[in-house]
Amino acid sequence: MVLNTAFPKLKLKNKLLLPIVQGGMGVGISAHRLAGNVAKLGAVGTISSVDLRRHHADLMEQTEKSRDKTLIDAVNLIALDREIKAAKKIAGGNGMIAVNVMRAVAEYSAYVKQSCESGADAIVVGAGLPMDLPELTADYPDVALLPILSDVRGIALILKKWMRRNRLPDAIVIENPQYAAGHLGAAGLDSVNDPHFAFSVVLEGTLKLFQELGIASEKIPLIVAGGIHNPQQVNELFGMGASAVQLGTAFAVSEEGDAHVNFKQVLTRAQPEDIVTFMSCAGLPARAVKTQWLSNYLDKEVKLQGKAGPKDCTVGFDCLHQCGLRDGIAKAGQFCIDTQLGFALKGDVERGLFFRGSEPLPFGNAIRPVRELIDYLLNRVNPTLVAAR
Ligand SMILES: Cc1cc2nc3c(=O)[nH]c(=O)nc-3n(C[C@H](O)[C@H](O)[C@H](O)COP(=O)(O)O)c2cc1C
């Protein structure tokens, strides 16, 4: 059953939605089960497009030992198609099914096109500036387009470029690198906490920018992401001009989250001192739990960076446009991100890379259904209090 709230609905294309977005989480952390169940409640569920074959035994069997990029890419498109269709089936026409595609991924255009063909309601692009998204999706005018950006400068660049093509984003996700999980929209590790990323600064600056560009403020909803974990924050952010909130970590650990239960426990049990930022091989800062693998890697990082040099992709997948390990970029991470994220999805606590935001979780260590999470954030219904009655 769809949930309700007293907050104004989020309007995307012609849909009225709960003002909650479940952020896309790769590899495989947000697939059809999570996205479908969030959408079923009337909110926005997002599938992460990258390397979804990992959820399909038949496709994995064909490619696990293969170094044939063409084959791996082809089965990943099959997996993406299956995941979108399965999510839409769970959603039953409620909410919205979005697909997250990272600009930094080599198969970005193919993932965008497949998502549109398979019936995604929205495409959300982060980890780079999606200047060409309007052209890529020109044949699918009903698909909502949402760039993920972190500061007013990035928003201005996208708006000006897209306006030249007579297109506006259907909403903008503003992700604060100080708190968010995964890849962060800051130039380097030293700028992650820069005050110009604060929600208040970006929301105010964006509304001013809209005025300068002659865009009515209600035309492009602003969705804020990073560190949101209680209804008071949600209320405050709506008061500052946000139209919806996006959460990642809290959805990753929900009952319906598509990862192994060990994955969820690594995230829920992490203490503030266990959460670190470091350079990813994608050349962006990233935030994750300092597990055994990450700790060992960070101990060796300087040495590995000193030896960086171009080489073949270690798994033949060439998943990134630019990879610090393959391309020998010394200032970037020196590990295979797809391999480490694949371990995490399967619950391999020793070898996995576990992305996580910096802030506490709404329900502490508890793994609860997405319905309770959304009801808590929007309607202040606290499941622990309900259970104790
Ligand atoms: C495990 C995990 C994987 C993520 N992967 C992606 C991704 O592939 N693409 C993306 O744009 N954002 C990714 N994110 C970021 C989320 O979509 C979301 O914007 C962010 O986590 C919000 O911050 P929060 O975790 O503090 O709520 C990921 C987050 C997590 C926790």
The ligand as a Tripos MOL2 file, in Angstrom:
@<TRIPOS>MOLECULE
LIG
   31    33     1     0     0
SMALL
NO_CHARGES

@<TRIPOS>ATOM
      1 C1         26.7920    1.2330   -0.7290 C.3       1 LIG1
      2 C2         26.5860    2.5190   -1.4820 C.ar      1 LIG1
      3 C3         26.8410    2.5600   -2.8620 C.ar      1 LIG1
      4 C4         26.6210    3.7370   -3.5740 C.ar      1 LIG1
      5 N1         26.7990    3.7370   -4.9390 N.ar      1 LIG1
      6 C5         26.4480    4.8120   -5.6840 C.ar      1 LIG1
      7 C6         26.4750    4.7600   -7.1040 C.ar      1 LIG1
      8 O1         26.7840    3.7300   -7.7050 O.2       1 LIG1
      9 N2         26.1360    5.8790   -7.7940 N.ar      1 LIG1
     10 C7         25.7490    7.0410   -7.1500 C.ar      1 LIG1
     11 O2         25.4470    8.0360   -7.8200 O.2       1 LIG1
     12 N3         25.7170    7.1190   -5.7960 N.ar      1 LIG1
     13 C8         26.0350    6.0190   -5.0650 C.ar      1 LIG1
     14 N4         25.9130    6.0670   -3.6910 N.ar      1 LIG1
     15 C9         25.4260    7.3190   -3.0400 C.3       1 LIG1
     16 C10        23.9130    7.2630   -2.7280 C.3       1 LIG1
     17 O3         23.1370    7.1340   -3.8790 O.3       1 LIG1
     18 C11        23.4370    8.4960   -1.9200 C.3       1 LIG1
     19 O4         23.4010    9.6550   -2.7000 O.3       1 LIG1
     20 C12        24.2930    8.7730   -0.7100 C.3       1 LIG1
     21 O5         24.5990    7.5640   -0.0820 O.3       1 LIG1
     22 C13        23.5520    9.7110    0.2560 C.3       1 LIG1
     23 O6         24.2210    9.7950    1.4630 O.3       1 LIG1
     24 P1         23.8120    8.9110    2.7540 P.3       1 LIG1
     25 O7         24.3840    7.5530    2.5010 O.co2     1 LIG1
     26 O8         24.4620    9.6170    3.8650 O.co2     1 LIG1
     27 O9         22.3170    8.8690    2.8380 O.co2     1 LIG1
     28 C14        26.1560    4.9020   -2.9120 C.ar      1 LIG1
     29 C15        25.9130    4.8410   -1.5410 C.ar      1 LIG1
     30 C16        26.1020    3.6800   -0.8270 C.ar      1 LIG1
     31 C17        25.7960    3.6260    0.6450 C.3       1 LIG1
@<TRIPOS>BOND
     1     1     2 1
     2     2     3 ar
     3     2    30 ar
     4     3     4 ar
     5     4     5 ar
     6     4    28 ar
     7     5     6 ar
     8     6     7 ar
     9     6    13 1
    10     7     8 2
    11     7     9 ar
    12     9    10 ar
    13    10    11 2
    14    10    12 ar
    15    12    13 ar
    16    13    14 ar
    17    14    15 1
    18    14    28 ar
    19    15    16 1
    20    16    17 1
    21    16    18 1
    22    18    19 1
    23    18    20 1
    24    20    21 1
    25    20    22 1
    26    22    23 1
    27    23    24 1
    28    24    25 2
    29    24    26 1
    30    24    27 1
    31    28    29 ar
    32    29    30 ar
    33    30    31 1
@<TRIPOS>SUBSTRUCTURE
     1 LIG1         1 GROUP 0 **** ****
